[in-house]
Amino acid sequence: MFKRLNAAILLAVVVGALGASTTAYSDNRVSYISLPVKTEHAQWALAGKLSYPLEHHNGAAVLIVHGSGGVDSRGDYHSRALNEQGFVTLEIDMWAARGWLGNHFGRPRGVPETLPDAFAALKFLSTLDGVDPQRIGIMGFSWGGVVTMLSRSKAYLAALSNGNSFAAHVAFYPVCWGYNKIPGYELVDVATSPLLILTGEADDYDTPTSCIEWRGGLKPEDQTTVDIVVYPQAAHGFNTSAAPITVTDPFSHQGKGGKVVITSDPAARELSKTAQLDSFLPN
């Protein structure tokens, strides 16, 4: 399936599963696209930024899913690194599709409402010229990290995927305490596609062991598909380049609610962007 190497490097799982080029290229075509999304009760147009290496692309793609604040510096930061190694990337904007712009922003009732966006984007990428449908990964930050986690749920795959699935998953600080405790966030019966969780020791949503404890509740064979990295002293949003902010969220502090510090950690940010993709080769 892929060669397991150092889990401390961002996208080791994605690159290993999808098959990375070992040579960097930076000449990309960037397009802004609109994708149709349809559910049983509604339909909408999903905006997205598609970055396609014009030469030497490796046939793989990665979907990038933003956090609750919308598209920001994190997606571009990781997209550039992937594009330089020949990956097609697509970062979707789930908020614009729902009319939440600027001061009019508001969350959906829960992350599961945005899962159709991810699977619609997967369907689009699978039909894109030069992209192997079996080599499409997903990565996301916070809210997008939860999307990434739930996209491995066999229940959601059966309901939403139309037979398509992601080959690999990288979830940044995906609020691990809530799985199997909040209705709609059940994650016991999961796909075998590899998952890498990257989180911080000082994340105000979780404890340093929350993700490890969630993994421990999986079947033994499913635990082997999950790698977890906890960056020392890193807070929620460690890979942002924005100024630090503090927000209040009822889901923070293991569901007790309270303030969340979102701030960059240069060391964790750099580690999460690997510059050594030539180390992650397919079998």
C-alpha positions in Angstrom: 0.0 0.0 0.0 2.7 2.5 1.0 5.9 2.6 2.8 5.5 3.7 6.5 8.2 6.1 7.4 8.6 8.9 10.0 5.1 10.0 11.0 6.4 13.3 12.3 6.6 14.7 8.8 3.4 16.2 7.3 1.9 14.2 4.5 4.0 11.2 5.0 0.9 9.1 4.9 -0.6 11.0 1.9 2.6 11.0 -0.1 3.4 7.4 0.7 -0.1 6.2 -0.2 -0.4 8.4 -3.3 3.1 8.1 -4.6 5.2 11.3 -4.6 7.6 12.6 -7.2 11.1 13.1 -5.9 11.7 16.3 -7.9 10.3 19.7 -7.1 8.4 21.8 -9.7 6.7 25.2 -9.2 4.9 26.0 -12.5 1.2 25.7 -11.7 -2.0 26.7 -13.4 -4.4 28.1 -10.8 -8.2 28.1 -11.6 -11.2 29.1 -9.5 -14.0 26.7 -10.0 -17.6 26.0 -9.0 -18.7 22.5 -8.2 -22.3 21.3 -7.9 -23.3 19.7 -4.6 -26.6 18.0 -4.1 -28.2 16.2 -1.1 -31.7 14.9 -0.5 -32.8 18.3 0.9 -30.7 20.9 -0.9 -28.2 21.8 -3.6 -25.6 24.5 -3.9 -22.5 25.5 -5.8 -19.2 24.9 -4.0 -16.3 27.3 -4.7 -12.7 26.0 -5.0 -9.2 26.9 -5.9 -7.6 24.3 -8.1 -3.8 24.3 -8.5 -2.5 22.1 -11.2 1.2 21.6 -12.0 1.6 22.2 -15.7 4.5 19.8 -16.1 5.7 16.7 -14.3 2.6 16.3 -12.2 2.6 12.9 -10.5 -1.0 11.8 -11.1 -2.1 12.3 -7.5 -4.2 15.0 -5.9 -5.0 16.3 -2.5 -8.2 18.0 -1.3 -7.7 20.7 1.3 -10.5 21.6 3.7 -10.4 24.8 5.7 -11.2 25.5 9.4 -14.2 27.2 11.0 -12.7 30.7 10.1 -12.8 29.9 6.4 -10.0 29.8 3.8 -6.8 31.3 5.2 -3.0 31.1 5.1 -2.8 27.4 6.0 -4.3 26.0 2.8 -2.0 28.0 0.6 1.1 27.1 2.7 0.5 23.4 2.3 -0.8 23.6 -1.2 2.4 25.2 -2.5 4.5 22.5 -0.9 2.4 19.8 -2.6 2.3 21.5 -6.0 6.1 21.7 -6.0 6.2 17.9 -5.8 3.7 17.4 -8.6 0.5 17.1 -6.7 -2.8 18.7 -7.9 -4.5 20.5 -5.0 -8.0 21.7 -4.6 -9.0 23.9 -1.6 -12.7 24.3 -1.2 -14.6 27.2 0.3 -17.5 25.7 2.2 -18.7 29.0 3.7 -19.1 31.1 0.5 -21.3 28.4 -0.8 -23.7 28.9 2.1 -23.6 32.7 1.9 -21.5 33.2 5.0 -19.2 36.1 4.2 -17.5 38.6 6.5 -19.6 39.6 9.4 -22.4 37.4 8.2 -20.4 34.3 9.1 -22.1 31.5 11.0 -21.5 27.8 11.4 -23.7 25.0 10.2 -25.2 22.9 13.0 -22.4 20.4 12.7 -19.5 19.2 10.6 -21.5 16.3 9.0 -23.5 18.9 7.1 -20.3 19.8 5.2 -19.3 16.2 4.3 -21.2 16.4 1.0 -18.8 19.2 0.0 -15.8 16.9 0.5 -17.3 14.0 -1.5 -18.4 16.3 -4.3 -14.8 17.6 -4.5 -13.5 14.0 -4.5 -15.9 13.2 -7.4 -14.6 16.2 -9.4 -11.0 15.4 -8.8 -11.5 11.8 -9.8 -12.7 12.9 -13.3 -9.8 15.5 -13.7 -7.5 14.8 -16.6 -4.2 13.4 -15.4 -5.4 12.5 -11.9 -5.6 8.8 -10.8 -8.9 8.3 -8.9 -7.1 5.8 -6.6 -4.5 8.5 -5.6 -6.6 11.3 -4.1 -6.0 12.3 -0.5 -7.7 14.7 1.9 -6.3 17.0 4.5 -8.0 19.6 6.7 -7.5 22.0 9.6 -9.8 22.0 12.8 -13.3 21.9 11.2 -11.6 20.5 8.1 -9.7 18.1 10.2 -13.0 16.7 11.5 -14.2 16.5 7.9 -11.1 14.5 7.2 -11.7 12.2 10.1 -15.4 11.6 9.2 -14.6 10.9 5.6 -13.2 7.5 6.8 -16.5 6.6 8.4 -18.0 3.6 6.7 -21.5 4.9 7.5 -20.8 8.3 5.7 -18.9 6.6 2.9 -22.0 4.4 2.3 -24.4 7.4 2.4 -22.4 10.0 0.5 -19.4 8.7 -1.5 -21.1 7.0 -4.5 -18.4 4.4 -4.4 -15.5 6.9 -4.3 -13.2 7.1 -1.3 -10.0 9.0 -0.3 -6.7 7.1 -0.5 -5.2 8.8 2.5 -6.1 11.3 5.2 -4.2 14.0 7.2 -6.1 15.6 10.0 -4.8 18.7 11.7 -6.0 19.1 15.3 -9.3 17.4 14.7 -10.9 17.7 18.2 -10.4 14.1 19.1 -12.3 14.1 22.4 -15.7 14.3 20.6 -15.7 11.1 18.5 -18.1 8.5 19.7 -19.5 10.9 22.3 -21.3 13.4 20.1 -24.2 12.1 17.9 -23.1 12.1 14.2 -19.4 11.9 15.1 -19.3 8.1 15.5 -15.9 6.8 14.4 -15.6 3.1 15.3 -16.3 1.4 12.0 -13.7 3.0 9.7 -12.1 2.5 6.3 -8.7 1.1 6.1 -7.2 4.1 4.2 -4.3 5.5 6.3 -4.8 8.4 8.6 -2.2 10.8 10.1 -3.3 13.1 12.9 -1.2 16.1 13.6 -2.0 18.0 16.8 -0.5 20.1 19.6 0.3 19.4 23.2 -1.3 22.7 24.2 -4.5 22.5 22.1 -7.4 23.9 24.1 -9.9 21.4 22.6 -8.1 18.3 23.6 -5.7 16.9 26.1 -2.3 15.7 24.8 -3.7 12.1 24.8 -7.2 12.6 23.4 -6.3 11.4 19.9 -4.4 8.4 21.3 -7.3 7.5 23.5 -9.7 7.6 20.5 -7.3 5.4 18.5 -7.3 3.0 21.4 -11.0 2.4 21.0 -10.7 1.2 17.5 -10.4 -2.5 16.5 -6.7 -3.6 16.8 -6.4 -3.9 13.0 -7.8 -0.4 12.5 -5.4 1.1 15.1 -2.5 0.1 12.8 -3.8 2.5 10.1 -3.6 5.6 12.3 -0.4 7.5 13.1 -0.5 10.4 15.6 2.0 13.2 16.1 1.7 15.6 19.1 3.9 18.6 18.8 5.3 19.8 22.1 3.9 23.1 23.4 2.0 23.7 20.1 -1.5 25.2 20.3 -4.5 24.9 18.1 -3.8 26.3 14.6 0.0 25.8 15.0 0.5 26.0 11.2 -1.1 29.4 10.7 0.9 32.5 9.7 -1.7 34.8 11.1 -1.5 36.8 14.3 -2.5 35.0 17.5 -6.2 35.2 18.4 -8.4 33.9 21.2 -11.9 32.7 20.5 -14.6 31.1 22.7 -16.0 27.7 21.6 -18.5 25.5 23.5 -16.7 22.4 22.1 -13.3 23.4 23.6 -11.8 21.9 26.7 -13.2 18.4 26.1 -16.8 19.8 25.7 -16.7 22.0 28.8 -16.4 25.1 26.6 -14.2 28.2 27.1 -11.4 30.1 25.4 -9.2 28.7 22.6 -5.8 30.2 21.8 -5.0 30.0 18.1 -1.4 30.8 17.4 1.5 29.7 15.2 4.4 27.5 16.3 7.2 27.9 13.8 8.8 24.6 14.6 5.6 22.6 14.3 4.6 24.5 11.3 7.8 23.7 9.5 7.7 20.0 10.5 4.1 19.8 9.2 5.1 20.9 5.8 7.9 18.5 5.0 10.7 19.5 2.7 11.8 15.9 2.3 9.1 14.3 0.1 11.8 12.2 -1.7 11.8 10.1 1.5 8.2 8.9 1.0 8.1 6.5 -1.8 5.3 4.0 -2.7 6.0 0.3 -2.4 
